[in-house]
Amino acid sequence: MDWNDILTLFIAADTLLNPKLALLGWLVWRLWKRREKS
């Protein structure tokens, strides 16, 4: 199990509780990963 799996599970659980917070976290994650590659 790597960080990607853990984060996916976290977002999935969070989406059930607070969709807006989960969406924000997902956007931040995408931006962070994109910055990491370049």
C-alpha positions in Angstrom: 0.0 0.0 0.0 1.5 3.3 -1.0 0.6 7.0 -0.4 -1.7 7.1 -3.5 -3.8 4.2 -2.1 -4.0 5.8 1.3 -5.0 9.2 -0.2 -7.6 7.6 -2.4 -9.2 5.8 0.6 -9.1 9.1 2.6 -10.8 11.1 -0.1 -13.4 8.3 -0.7 -14.3 8.4 3.0 -14.1 12.2 3.2 -16.5 12.5 0.2 -19.2 10.8 2.1 -18.8 13.2 5.0 -17.9 16.5 3.2 -17.9 16.6 -0.6 -16.6 20.1 -0.8 -13.6 19.4 1.4 -12.9 16.2 -0.5 -13.0 18.1 -3.9 -10.6 20.7 -2.5 -8.2 18.1 -1.3 -8.3 16.3 -4.7 -7.5 19.5 -6.5 -4.6 20.3 -4.2 -3.4 16.7 -4.7 -3.5 17.0 -8.5 -1.7 20.3 -8.5 1.0 18.9 -6.1 1.6 15.8 -8.2 1.8 17.9 -11.4 4.4 20.2 -9.8 6.4 17.1 -8.6 6.7 15.8 -12.1 8.0 19.0 -13.6 
